Amino acid sequence: MGSRENCPKVETPLTALIPFRERGLATKQKDNSAPKDVWGLTTAERPTFWFYVPYTKDVANLSAEFVLQDGEENDVYRQAIALPPKPGVMSVPLPSTVAPLQVSKTYRWYFKVHCNQQQTASYPVQVEGDIQRVSLQSNVAKQLAAATDPREKIAIYAASGIWYDPLNMLAQLRLANPNDVSLATDWQSLLQSIKLQQLATATLLN
């Protein structure tokens, strides 16, 4: 996490909707300041990333960007991101112009908010993590092929340890059916599984 010196105060920080794990879990005493790694799997050639963004476009001198790098720290994708009109959960999809992620390769992503464009030396508020594309196991592929209900497919993906795909599928279902209580419950359960239940009621931005 970078410096917040030039950023407006927010109740809930910039957060990636990704599982996280603390480094050095072997220590018996919990350290709330310990660095955390975020990491997840996808089967998509061009996955969609989801973030809770507390900063809005109406605040002066704010800008955001998303960066995806390969294992050698070469930029695969770098794009300015339009901040939302209100705080909420927003998506960053990889466009069709980006080369497909290679299977079994790990990529590093960054979502950065620059809070004072006049101070180029200042550090942005940012979240970062790793993503790896994998191939589905044959038994999982068969289950998905046999499933007709999108919610069933989401559950199959989640049970197989895939994160990005079911998150995006469920988010898209919720955007298409904002008043569906069962989808809202599924969303809450999914976020609770990665200890981000406090974001379950955040506005899902289209």
Disulfide bonds with the S-S distance in Angstrom:
Cys7-Cys115 1.85
